[in-house]
């Protein structure tokens, strides 16, 4: 893999995931990483993204601001979509939603090794 900055790795993961090229995104994640403090595998990431796709097939994640500091990248983003399936435990509402979130990602040797995130809960009843 070419020498990429942590920010470029994170942007490539997001772009691949958004293009439904999950395999390319997974190649930028260490075989074992940490997500919210839990040890996870690439297959865990695949399942997480597939569940997000089921919960909101038209989901769009827009990075509003991104800051890189050494191995770490922090992003502020807006998530928009239609809540048509189970979404992290929330029953489908059929409503459009827009929520804000932030994450911190650690990249070592061109691979995501750690991820922390916070997103506002889905609004009850949609927008």
VMD Tcl script that builds the backbone (N, CA, C; Angstrom):
set m [mol new atoms 381]
animate dup $m
set s [atomselect $m all]
$s set {name element resname resid chain x y z} {
  {N N UNK 1 A 0.843 -1.179 0.000}
  {CA C UNK 1 A 0.000 0.000 0.000}
  {C C UNK 1 A 0.883 1.235 0.000}
  {N N UNK 2 A 0.549 2.228 -0.827}
  {CA C UNK 2 A 1.359 3.446 -0.834}
  {C C UNK 2 A 1.299 4.117 0.533}
  {N N UNK 3 A 2.341 4.889 0.843}
  {CA C UNK 3 A 2.390 5.600 2.116}
  {C C UNK 3 A 1.307 6.672 2.127}
  {N N UNK 4 A 0.272 6.464 2.921}
  {CA C UNK 4 A -0.850 7.402 3.024}
  {C C UNK 4 A -0.899 7.983 4.419}
  {N N UNK 5 A -1.324 9.221 4.505}
  {CA C UNK 5 A -1.523 9.830 5.814}
  {C C UNK 5 A -2.734 9.170 6.473}
  {N N UNK 6 A -2.813 9.239 7.802}
  {CA C UNK 6 A -4.003 8.690 8.467}
  {C C UNK 6 A -5.296 9.301 7.920}
  {N N UNK 7 A -5.308 10.595 7.658}
  {CA C UNK 7 A -6.514 11.239 7.132}
  {C C UNK 7 A -6.879 10.657 5.769}
  {N N UNK 8 A -5.897 10.418 4.912}
  {CA C UNK 8 A -6.167 9.846 3.587}
  {C C UNK 8 A -6.709 8.426 3.703}
  {N N UNK 9 A -6.205 7.649 4.674}
  {CA C UNK 9 A -6.710 6.284 4.890}
  {C C UNK 9 A -8.172 6.332 5.308}
  {N N UNK 10 A -8.495 7.205 6.256}
  {CA C UNK 10 A -9.879 7.317 6.731}
  {C C UNK 10 A -10.788 7.757 5.591}
  {N N UNK 11 A -10.352 8.734 4.792}
  {CA C UNK 11 A -11.162 9.191 3.660}
  {C C UNK 11 A -11.371 8.070 2.646}
  {N N UNK 12 A -10.346 7.245 2.424}
  {CA C UNK 12 A -10.476 6.126 1.489}
  {C C UNK 12 A -11.457 5.076 2.019}
  {N N UNK 13 A -11.433 4.816 3.323}
  {CA C UNK 13 A -12.384 3.866 3.918}
  {C C UNK 13 A -13.808 4.374 3.720}
  {N N UNK 14 A -14.026 5.649 4.024}
  {CA C UNK 14 A -15.369 6.233 3.891}
  {C C UNK 14 A -15.835 6.180 2.441}
  {N N UNK 15 A -14.959 6.570 1.510}
  {CA C UNK 15 A -15.325 6.582 0.084}
  {C C UNK 15 A -15.655 5.165 -0.403}
  {N N UNK 16 A -14.860 4.183 -0.004}
  {CA C UNK 16 A -15.115 2.802 -0.420}
  {C C UNK 16 A -16.422 2.289 0.160}
  {N N UNK 17 A -16.645 2.568 1.438}
  {CA C UNK 17 A -17.888 2.126 2.079}
  {C C UNK 17 A -19.095 2.778 1.414}
  {N N UNK 18 A -19.001 4.082 1.140}
  {CA C UNK 18 A -20.106 4.791 0.501}
  {C C UNK 18 A -20.391 4.271 -0.905}
  {N N UNK 19 A -19.361 3.758 -1.581}
  {CA C UNK 19 A -19.526 3.203 -2.931}
  {C C UNK 19 A -19.923 1.728 -2.884}
  {N N UNK 20 A -20.230 1.219 -1.684}
  {CA C UNK 20 A -20.560 -0.200 -1.480}
  {C C UNK 20 A -19.425 -1.127 -1.898}
  {N N UNK 21 A -18.194 -0.631 -1.827}
  {CA C UNK 21 A -17.008 -1.446 -2.083}
  {C C UNK 21 A -16.411 -1.825 -0.728}
  {N N UNK 22 A -17.146 -2.658 -0.022}
  {CA C UNK 22 A -16.793 -3.021 1.344}
  {C C UNK 22 A -15.425 -3.696 1.397}
  {N N UNK 23 A -15.114 -4.549 0.429}
  {CA C UNK 23 A -13.834 -5.258 0.452}
  {C C UNK 23 A -12.658 -4.283 0.416}
  {N N UNK 24 A -12.741 -3.245 -0.411}
  {CA C UNK 24 A -11.657 -2.257 -0.454}
  {C C UNK 24 A -11.531 -1.523 0.874}
  {N N UNK 25 A -12.660 -1.189 1.486}
  {CA C UNK 25 A -12.631 -0.526 2.796}
  {C C UNK 25 A -11.992 -1.441 3.833}
  {N N UNK 26 A -12.352 -2.721 3.805}
  {CA C UNK 26 A -11.833 -3.659 4.800}
  {C C UNK 26 A -10.333 -3.861 4.680}
  {N N UNK 27 A -9.783 -3.732 3.484}
  {CA C UNK 27 A -8.328 -3.883 3.298}
  {C C UNK 27 A -7.546 -2.750 3.952}
  {N N UNK 28 A -8.251 -1.691 4.356}
  {CA C UNK 28 A -7.603 -0.558 5.020}
  {C C UNK 28 A -7.774 -0.618 6.538}
  {N N UNK 29 A -8.279 -1.755 7.017}
  {CA C UNK 29 A -8.478 -1.974 8.447}
  {C C UNK 29 A -7.598 -3.156 8.867}
  {N N UNK 30 A -6.934 -3.021 10.005}
  {CA C UNK 30 A -6.098 -4.110 10.506}
  {C C UNK 30 A -6.947 -5.367 10.712}
  {N N UNK 31 A -6.359 -6.559 10.542}
  {CA C UNK 31 A -7.125 -7.797 10.728}
  {C C UNK 31 A -7.831 -7.846 12.083}
  {N N UNK 32 A -7.197 -7.304 13.126}
  {CA C UNK 32 A -7.843 -7.111 14.423}
  {C C UNK 32 A -7.662 -5.661 14.804}
  {N N UNK 33 A -8.763 -5.012 15.171}
  {CA C UNK 33 A -8.721 -3.611 15.566}
  {C C UNK 33 A -9.617 -3.436 16.784}
  {N N UNK 34 A -9.785 -2.192 17.205}
  {CA C UNK 34 A -10.664 -1.893 18.326}
  {C C UNK 34 A -11.724 -0.915 17.847}
  {N N UNK 35 A -12.978 -1.226 18.200}
  {CA C UNK 35 A -14.105 -0.357 17.880}
  {C C UNK 35 A -14.854 -0.116 19.182}
  {N N UNK 36 A -14.885 1.123 19.610}
  {CA C UNK 36 A -15.525 1.492 20.876}
  {C C UNK 36 A -14.923 0.696 22.042}
  {N N UNK 37 A -13.625 0.394 21.959}
  {CA C UNK 37 A -12.933 -0.317 23.031}
  {C C UNK 37 A -12.999 -1.826 22.936}
  {N N UNK 38 A -13.771 -2.354 21.987}
  {CA C UNK 38 A -13.918 -3.806 21.827}
  {C C UNK 38 A -13.025 -4.309 20.697}
  {N N UNK 39 A -12.409 -5.459 20.912}
  {CA C UNK 39 A -11.599 -6.077 19.871}
  {C C UNK 39 A -12.536 -6.596 18.776}
  {N N UNK 40 A -12.268 -6.217 17.533}
  {CA C UNK 40 A -13.113 -6.627 16.409}
  {C C UNK 40 A -12.239 -7.074 15.239}
  {N N UNK 41 A -12.865 -7.820 14.347}
  {CA C UNK 41 A -12.196 -8.282 13.132}
  {C C UNK 41 A -12.772 -7.536 11.932}
  {N N UNK 42 A -12.171 -7.771 10.792}
  {CA C UNK 42 A -12.706 -7.178 9.562}
  {C C UNK 42 A -14.135 -7.653 9.310}
  {N N UNK 43 A -14.433 -8.901 9.645}
  {CA C UNK 43 A -15.795 -9.413 9.444}
  {C C UNK 43 A -16.793 -8.719 10.358}
  {N N UNK 44 A -16.347 -8.325 11.554}
  {CA C UNK 44 A -17.219 -7.541 12.436}
  {C C UNK 44 A -17.545 -6.195 11.789}
  {N N UNK 45 A -16.538 -5.571 11.175}
  {CA C UNK 45 A -16.776 -4.301 10.467}
  {C C UNK 45 A -17.766 -4.522 9.319}
  {N N UNK 46 A -17.593 -5.626 8.564}
  {CA C UNK 46 A -18.502 -5.924 7.454}
  {C C UNK 46 A -19.947 -6.027 7.966}
  {N N UNK 47 A -20.148 -6.800 9.041}
  {CA C UNK 47 A -21.492 -6.971 9.597}
  {C C UNK 47 A -22.069 -5.629 10.058}
  {N N UNK 48 A -21.264 -4.813 10.704}
  {CA C UNK 48 A -21.728 -3.507 11.178}
  {C C UNK 48 A -22.213 -2.659 10.001}
  {N N UNK 49 A -21.420 -2.600 8.939}
  {CA C UNK 49 A -21.797 -1.789 7.773}
  {C C UNK 49 A -23.010 -2.367 7.058}
  {N N UNK 50 A -23.102 -3.698 6.988}
  {CA C UNK 50 A -24.276 -4.318 6.356}
  {C C UNK 50 A -25.540 -3.996 7.149}
  {N N UNK 51 A -25.455 -4.026 8.480}
  {CA C UNK 51 A -26.617 -3.686 9.305}
  {C C UNK 51 A -27.014 -2.219 9.137}
  {N N UNK 52 A -26.036 -1.345 9.006}
  {CA C UNK 52 A -26.333 0.066 8.766}
  {C C UNK 52 A -27.053 0.226 7.427}
  {N N UNK 53 A -26.621 -0.519 6.420}
  {CA C UNK 53 A -27.241 -0.467 5.095}
  {C C UNK 53 A -28.684 -0.959 5.152}
  {N N UNK 54 A -28.943 -1.992 5.949}
  {CA C UNK 54 A -30.307 -2.495 6.108}
  {C C UNK 54 A -31.177 -1.459 6.810}
  {N N UNK 55 A -30.621 -0.818 7.832}
  {CA C UNK 55 A -31.379 0.165 8.611}
  {C C UNK 55 A -31.700 1.430 7.851}
  {N N UNK 56 A -30.826 1.792 6.905}
  {CA C UNK 56 A -31.041 3.001 6.109}
  {C C UNK 56 A -30.307 2.859 4.779}
  {N N UNK 57 A -30.953 2.233 3.775}
  {CA C UNK 57 A -30.292 1.977 2.499}
  {C C UNK 57 A -29.816 3.246 1.779}
  {N N UNK 58 A -30.452 4.377 2.054}
  {CA C UNK 58 A -30.054 5.619 1.385}
  {C C UNK 58 A -29.178 6.505 2.287}
  {N N UNK 59 A -28.603 5.904 3.328}
  {CA C UNK 59 A -27.812 6.671 4.284}
  {C C UNK 59 A -26.647 7.376 3.599}
  {N N UNK 60 A -26.460 8.623 3.982}
  {CA C UNK 60 A -25.365 9.442 3.471}
  {C C UNK 60 A -24.618 10.003 4.681}
  {N N UNK 61 A -23.306 9.861 4.679}
  {CA C UNK 61 A -22.468 10.411 5.742}
  {C C UNK 61 A -21.604 11.489 5.118}
  {N N UNK 62 A -21.775 12.721 5.597}
  {CA C UNK 62 A -21.023 13.855 5.066}
  {C C UNK 62 A -20.032 14.309 6.134}
  {N N UNK 63 A -18.750 14.236 5.819}
  {CA C UNK 63 A -17.731 14.732 6.735}
  {C C UNK 63 A -17.709 16.248 6.642}
  {N N UNK 64 A -18.023 16.888 7.752}
  {CA C UNK 64 A -18.076 18.354 7.791}
  {C C UNK 64 A -16.711 18.960 8.110}
  {N N UNK 65 A -15.936 18.255 8.930}
  {CA C UNK 65 A -14.625 18.757 9.336}
  {C C UNK 65 A -13.774 17.576 9.758}
  {N N UNK 66 A -12.505 17.604 9.399}
  {CA C UNK 66 A -11.599 16.518 9.735}
  {C C UNK 66 A -10.257 17.111 10.160}
  {N N UNK 67 A -9.708 16.595 11.269}
  {CA C UNK 67 A -8.445 17.085 11.800}
  {C C UNK 67 A -7.532 15.893 12.051}
  {N N UNK 68 A -6.285 16.005 11.608}
  {CA C UNK 68 A -5.304 14.946 11.796}
  {C C UNK 68 A -4.250 15.405 12.802}
  {N N UNK 69 A -3.907 14.505 13.728}
  {CA C UNK 69 A -2.864 14.775 14.714}
  {C C UNK 69 A -2.083 13.487 14.921}
  {N N UNK 70 A -0.947 13.375 14.265}
  {CA C UNK 70 A -0.145 12.151 14.358}
  {C C UNK 70 A -0.899 10.974 13.783}
  {N N UNK 71 A -1.079 9.919 14.585}
  {CA C UNK 71 A -1.776 8.707 14.147}
  {C C UNK 71 A -3.293 8.866 14.175}
  {N N UNK 72 A -3.789 9.956 14.754}
  {CA C UNK 72 A -5.222 10.126 14.989}
  {C C UNK 72 A -5.867 11.073 13.996}
  {N N UNK 73 A -7.104 10.742 13.618}
  {CA C UNK 73 A -7.945 11.596 12.781}
  {C C UNK 73 A -9.277 11.751 13.504}
  {N N UNK 74 A -9.742 12.980 13.618}
  {CA C UNK 74 A -11.033 13.246 14.236}
  {C C UNK 74 A -11.944 13.857 13.175}
  {N N UNK 75 A -13.173 13.363 13.121}
  {CA C UNK 75 A -14.141 13.820 12.120}
  {C C UNK 75 A -15.432 14.270 12.792}
  {N N UNK 76 A -15.980 15.365 12.274}
  {CA C UNK 76 A -17.335 15.783 12.643}
  {C C UNK 76 A -18.171 15.568 11.397}
  {N N UNK 77 A -19.300 14.879 11.541}
  {CA C UNK 77 A -20.064 14.532 10.349}
  {C C UNK 77 A -21.565 14.657 10.583}
  {N N UNK 78 A -22.287 14.664 9.469}
  {CA C UNK 78 A -23.743 14.652 9.462}
  {C C UNK 78 A -24.178 13.375 8.756}
  {N N UNK 79 A -25.132 12.670 9.361}
  {CA C UNK 79 A -25.676 11.446 8.774}
  {C C UNK 79 A -27.128 11.722 8.403}
  {N N UNK 80 A -27.480 11.433 7.153}
  {CA C UNK 80 A -28.856 11.611 6.676}
  {C C UNK 80 A -29.319 10.307 6.040}
  {N N UNK 81 A -30.609 10.061 6.130}
  {CA C UNK 81 A -31.146 8.885 5.466}
  {C C UNK 81 A -32.603 8.679 5.826}
  {N N UNK 82 A -33.107 7.531 5.406}
  {CA C UNK 82 A -34.473 7.137 5.728}
  {C C UNK 82 A -34.397 5.886 6.585}
  {N N UNK 83 A -35.078 5.899 7.711}
  {CA C UNK 83 A -35.012 4.826 8.691}
  {C C UNK 83 A -36.011 3.725 8.322}
  {N N UNK 84 A -35.579 2.781 7.470}
  {CA C UNK 84 A -36.485 1.759 6.961}
  {C C UNK 84 A -36.285 0.380 7.580}
  {N N UNK 85 A -35.248 0.215 8.403}
  {CA C UNK 85 A -35.005 -1.066 9.040}
  {C C UNK 85 A -34.412 -0.840 10.415}
  {N N UNK 86 A -34.198 -1.924 11.160}
  {CA C UNK 86 A -33.580 -1.806 12.473}
  {C C UNK 86 A -32.260 -1.052 12.340}
  {N N UNK 87 A -32.074 -0.035 13.147}
  {CA C UNK 87 A -30.877 0.799 13.070}
  {C C UNK 87 A -30.311 0.921 14.467}
  {N N UNK 88 A -29.307 0.071 14.775}
  {CA C UNK 88 A -28.682 0.037 16.097}
  {C C UNK 88 A -29.720 -0.097 17.208}
  {N N UNK 89 A -30.693 -0.978 16.979}
  {CA C UNK 89 A -31.694 -1.269 17.991}
  {C C UNK 89 A -32.960 -0.434 17.907}
  {N N UNK 90 A -32.965 0.587 17.049}
  {CA C UNK 90 A -34.172 1.415 16.898}
  {C C UNK 90 A -35.052 0.803 15.813}
  {N N UNK 91 A -36.308 0.528 16.153}
  {CA C UNK 91 A -37.247 -0.053 15.188}
  {C C UNK 91 A -37.486 0.929 14.047}
  {N N UNK 92 A -37.734 0.416 12.833}
  {CA C UNK 92 A -37.927 1.291 11.674}
  {C C UNK 92 A -39.100 2.250 11.857}
  {N N UNK 93 A -38.869 3.499 11.453}
  {CA C UNK 93 A -39.929 4.508 11.547}
  {C C UNK 93 A -40.445 4.913 10.175}
  {N N UNK 94 A -39.657 4.622 9.117}
  {CA C UNK 94 A -40.026 5.066 7.774}
  {C C UNK 94 A -39.760 6.548 7.540}
  {N N UNK 95 A -39.220 7.225 8.546}
  {CA C UNK 95 A -39.003 8.675 8.469}
  {C C UNK 95 A -37.592 9.017 8.009}
  {N N UNK 96 A -37.455 10.167 7.376}
  {CA C UNK 96 A -36.135 10.728 7.066}
  {C C UNK 96 A -35.533 11.205 8.381}
  {N N UNK 97 A -34.202 11.167 8.472}
  {CA C UNK 97 A -33.528 11.655 9.668}
  {C C UNK 97 A -32.247 12.380 9.295}
  {N N UNK 98 A -31.803 13.206 10.206}
  {CA C UNK 98 A -30.505 13.860 10.105}
  {C C UNK 98 A -29.948 13.949 11.517}
  {N N UNK 99 A -28.766 13.359 11.726}
  {CA C UNK 99 A -28.127 13.392 13.032}
  {C C UNK 99 A -26.666 13.806 12.858}
  {N N UNK 100 A -26.086 14.293 13.939}
  {CA C UNK 100 A -24.688 14.692 13.933}
  {C C UNK 100 A -23.868 13.703 14.733}
  {N N UNK 101 A -22.603 13.568 14.366}
  {CA C UNK 101 A -21.723 12.664 15.083}
  {C C UNK 101 A -20.277 13.107 14.997}
  {N N UNK 102 A -19.465 12.463 15.803}
  {CA C UNK 102 A -18.024 12.687 15.796}
  {C C UNK 102 A -17.337 11.352 15.994}
  {N N UNK 103 A -16.152 11.221 15.429}
  {CA C UNK 103 A -15.370 10.029 15.706}
  {C C UNK 103 A -13.892 10.362 15.757}
  {N N UNK 104 A -13.148 9.443 16.330}
  {CA C UNK 104 A -11.692 9.503 16.360}
  {C C UNK 104 A -11.192 8.161 15.869}
  {N N UNK 105 A -10.255 8.207 14.934}
  {CA C UNK 105 A -9.735 6.997 14.312}
  {C C UNK 105 A -8.213 7.023 14.418}
  {N N UNK 106 A -7.639 5.896 14.829}
  {CA C UNK 106 A -6.180 5.775 14.894}
  {C C UNK 106 A -5.727 4.880 13.753}
  {N N UNK 107 A -4.743 5.371 13.005}
  {CA C UNK 107 A -4.205 4.653 11.851}
  {C C UNK 107 A -2.718 4.408 12.081}
  {N N UNK 108 A -2.295 3.155 11.964}
  {CA C UNK 108 A -0.894 2.780 12.121}
  {C C UNK 108 A -0.473 1.988 10.892}
  {N N UNK 109 A 0.624 2.369 10.282}
  {CA C UNK 109 A 1.144 1.680 9.093}
  {C C UNK 109 A 0.093 1.536 8.008}
  {N N UNK 110 A -0.716 2.572 7.822}
  {CA C UNK 110 A -1.697 2.585 6.742}
  {C C UNK 110 A -2.974 1.805 7.004}
  {N N UNK 111 A -3.169 1.337 8.253}
  {CA C UNK 111 A -4.363 0.553 8.579}
  {C C UNK 111 A -5.069 1.135 9.800}
  {N N UNK 112 A -6.395 1.181 9.753}
  {CA C UNK 112 A -7.185 1.576 10.911}
  {C C UNK 112 A -6.982 0.531 12.000}
  {N N UNK 113 A -6.607 0.985 13.201}
  {CA C UNK 113 A -6.418 0.055 14.317}
  {C C UNK 113 A -7.348 0.357 15.492}
  {N N UNK 114 A -7.944 1.572 15.506}
  {CA C UNK 114 A -8.808 1.934 16.626}
  {C C UNK 114 A -9.839 2.962 16.163}
  {N N UNK 115 A -11.062 2.822 16.674}
  {CA C UNK 115 A -12.160 3.719 16.292}
  {C C UNK 115 A -13.041 3.986 17.500}
  {N N UNK 116 A -13.334 5.273 17.718}
  {CA C UNK 116 A -14.263 5.700 18.761}
  {C C UNK 116 A -15.254 6.627 18.103}
  {N N UNK 117 A -16.533 6.513 18.444}
  {CA C UNK 117 A -17.542 7.356 17.791}
  {C C UNK 117 A -18.658 7.707 18.747}
  {N N UNK 118 A -19.262 8.858 18.465}
  {CA C UNK 118 A -20.484 9.269 19.141}
  {C C UNK 118 A -21.383 9.868 18.084}
  {N N UNK 119 A -22.625 9.423 18.035}
  {CA C UNK 119 A -23.639 10.028 17.153}
  {C C UNK 119 A -24.890 10.246 17.983}
  {N N UNK 120 A -25.538 11.362 17.739}
  {CA C UNK 120 A -26.802 11.644 18.426}
  {C C UNK 120 A -27.776 10.518 18.106}
  {N N UNK 121 A -28.671 10.189 19.027}
  {CA C UNK 121 A -29.654 9.140 18.732}
  {C C UNK 121 A -30.619 9.590 17.627}
  {N N UNK 122 A -31.218 8.611 16.976}
  {CA C UNK 122 A -32.225 8.927 15.968}
  {C C UNK 122 A -33.365 9.681 16.622}
  {N N UNK 123 A -33.870 10.707 15.953}
  {CA C UNK 123 A -35.019 11.417 16.529}
  {C C UNK 123 A -36.245 10.500 16.537}
  {N N UNK 124 A -37.033 10.568 17.580}
  {CA C UNK 124 A -38.259 9.758 17.611}
  {C C UNK 124 A -39.275 10.392 16.686}
  {N N UNK 125 A -39.829 9.602 15.809}
  {CA C UNK 125 A -40.822 10.106 14.868}
  {C C UNK 125 A -40.240 10.792 13.643}
  {N N UNK 126 A -38.920 10.751 13.457}
  {CA C UNK 126 A -38.309 11.351 12.270}
  {C C UNK 126 A -38.138 12.845 12.405}
  {N N UNK 127 A -37.892 13.514 11.253}
  {CA C UNK 127 A -37.653 14.958 11.247}
  {C C UNK 127 A -38.910 15.725 11.526}
}
mol reanalyze $m
mol bondsrecalc $m
mol representation Tube
mol addrep $m
